[in-house]
Amino acid sequence: MPCLMKKRKPKIIVVDQIVSQLNERYNSASGAATD
């Protein structure tokens, strides 16, 4: 975790990755529900 504290940008990148993963799951889930 100290690495994230030293660099602030990588922390944002990690958040972006998590958000993108959640979006993919939501899209796939909503798509299955729509079908």
Backbone bond lengths (Angstrom), bond angles and torsions (degrees), N, CA, C in turn:
res aa  C-N    CA-C-N  psi(-1)  N-CA   C-N-CA  omega(-1)  CA-C   N-CA-C  phi
1 M - - - 1.463 - - 1.526 112.65 -
2 P 1.343 118.76 -34.16 1.478 121.00 179.05 1.524 111.60 -52.72
3 C 1.330 116.74 -33.11 1.464 119.80 -179.84 1.530 109.83 -60.57
4 L 1.330 115.89 -41.29 1.463 119.63 -179.79 1.518 110.35 -66.11
5 M 1.338 115.98 -34.16 1.461 119.67 -179.24 1.522 110.24 -67.47
6 K 1.350 116.04 -36.49 1.472 119.61 -179.91 1.527 110.15 -67.85
7 K 1.324 115.37 -46.95 1.466 119.65 -179.12 1.521 109.32 -106.52
8 R 1.303 116.46 125.56 1.464 120.10 -177.44 1.525 111.56 -85.39
9 K 1.327 116.94 -35.82 1.466 120.36 -176.59 1.535 112.61 -62.30
10 P 1.345 118.90 -47.02 1.470 119.90 179.47 1.522 111.93 -53.09
11 K 1.327 116.42 -34.24 1.467 119.73 179.29 1.525 109.72 -62.06
12 I 1.317 116.23 -40.69 1.463 120.66 179.05 1.526 109.82 -65.89
13 I 1.339 115.90 -38.73 1.466 120.29 179.34 1.524 109.85 -61.02
14 V 1.318 116.40 -42.31 1.469 120.58 179.53 1.521 109.88 -60.83
15 V 1.319 116.02 -42.74 1.471 120.32 178.78 1.523 109.70 -62.03
16 D 1.327 116.49 -42.06 1.468 120.16 179.58 1.525 110.29 -60.54
17 Q 1.347 115.90 -41.95 1.463 119.55 -179.72 1.520 110.50 -62.48
18 I 1.333 116.27 -43.64 1.468 120.47 -179.86 1.521 110.15 -63.31
19 V 1.325 116.08 -44.32 1.469 120.31 -179.72 1.525 110.20 -62.39
20 S 1.323 116.76 -42.48 1.462 120.49 -179.54 1.526 110.29 -63.55
21 Q 1.339 116.47 -40.79 1.463 120.03 178.98 1.525 110.22 -63.30
22 L 1.336 116.15 -43.76 1.466 120.17 179.51 1.523 109.67 -62.88
23 N 1.323 116.96 -40.33 1.466 121.00 -179.98 1.526 110.02 -63.12
24 E 1.341 116.69 -42.17 1.462 120.06 179.80 1.524 110.09 -62.90
25 R 1.327 116.50 -44.27 1.474 120.10 179.80 1.523 109.81 -63.41
26 Y 1.327 116.23 -43.17 1.469 120.50 -179.13 1.527 110.00 -63.55
27 N 1.341 116.17 -43.89 1.462 120.27 -179.01 1.527 110.16 -62.86
28 S 1.330 117.12 -45.16 1.465 120.80 -178.95 1.526 109.75 -65.94
29 A 1.329 116.79 -40.25 1.467 121.24 -179.15 1.526 109.83 -66.35
30 S 1.323 116.89 -45.87 1.463 121.06 -178.83 1.532 109.37 -66.89
31 G 1.323 116.50 -36.86 1.460 120.57 179.00 1.523 110.43 -63.74
32 A 1.335 116.85 -43.23 1.464 120.99 179.20 1.526 109.57 -65.11
33 A 1.322 116.60 -39.27 1.467 121.16 -179.24 1.531 109.37 -66.95
34 T 1.342 116.28 -37.64 1.465 120.25 -179.70 1.527 109.96 -66.56
35 D 1.321 116.71 -41.66 1.459 120.67 178.78 1.529 108.70 -69.32
